[in-house]
Amino acid sequence: MWDLRLYVIQRATAMLMVPLILAHLVIIFYATQTGISAEGILSRTAGSLGWAVFYGVFVVLAAVHGAIGVRTVLREWSPLRGGLLDAIMFIFAALLIGLGARAVVAVTMPGGLGT
């Protein structure tokens, strides 16, 4: 039953990420076509709650999706099973969320990470 739940969660995160990915690609295309510099982009995202929420949600969805994928690969290609497999999945998800949150703060908070 746990594997089925993870399967459904992974598919749900994929569906929820599709519009975020498309929006992200449109933004990248727009920025590169109009010649906006990295400094210009950061000046537009700094202090923006909207961008923080957008990329924060994106980070959480990607972390959950990716961690379940890593668990699936480990289950298929290694002897790991049970609690250890799940622990690796949760640790990997927490690591991705932590790194992603740091990136979101750097891009959306005024002054970033103190740089």
N, C-alpha and C positions, 0 to 999 in steps of 0.2 A: 504494500500500500504506500509506503514511503517513497519508493521509486516512482510510482505513478504520480504522486503529488509533485515530486521534483520535475517530472516530465511536463506536467501541466504548467507549473510555475515557469519553467524555462521557455515554453512556448508563449506564455502570456507576456513575459518580459520582452521577448523578441517582437511580438506584435505592438507592444507599447513603445518600443524603441524606434520602430519604423518612421513615424512622423518626426521624431527628434533627430534621427539621422538625416532625413531629407532636409529638414530645416537647417541643420548644421552644414550640410553640403551646399545649400543655396547661399548661406552666409559666406562660406569660404569662397565660392565662385564669385559672388558679388565683391568681396574684399580684394580678390586677386585681379578682377577685371577693372576695378576702379582705382587700383593702385594705393589702397589704404595701407599704411605702414603698421607694423606691430604696435608702435607707440599710439597710433591713431585708434587702433582697435581697443587697446587697453584703456585709453582715455574715455571711450564710449561705454565700456563694460564696468569700469570702476564705480563703485557705489550703487550699482543697479541691482535691486532686489529681484527684478524679473529675470535677469541673466543668472543670478545666483540660484534661483529656484529651477530654472530651465536646466542648467548644467548639473545642479545637485541631484535632480531627479534622474537625469541621464546617467550620472555616475553610479547611483544606487542600482538602477536597472541593469546597467552593464556589469557591475560587480556581481550581482546575484546570478545573472545569466552566465557569465564566465566561470564563476565558481562551480555552478552545477555542471557545466561542460567539463571542467577539469576533473570533477568527481567521476563523471561518466567515463572519461578516458582512462583514469586510474582503475576504475572497476573492470574495464574491458581488457586492460593491458598489464595489470599488476595483480599480485596475490592479495592486495589489501581488500578488506571487507569490514562491514559493521561500523562500530564506533570510531575507529581510527580513520576510516574513509570519510565519515561525516565530519570529524574534527578537522581534517585537512581542508575540506570544503569550507567550513565556517571560518577557519583561520585565513584562508585565501580570500574569501569575501571581505573579511574585516580589513585585511591588508589593502585590498583594492579600494574599499570605501575610504580608508584613511588617506591613501595617496591621492585619490580623486578629490576628496574634500579639501586637501591642502592646495590642490591646483585650482579649485573653484574659489577658494579664499584669495589666492594670489591674483586671480584675474578679476574678481568682482568687488573685493573690499578696497576702499580708498587706501592707497599706500601699499596694497598687496601684502606681502609678508615682511614688510619693513625695508624694502629696497628702494 
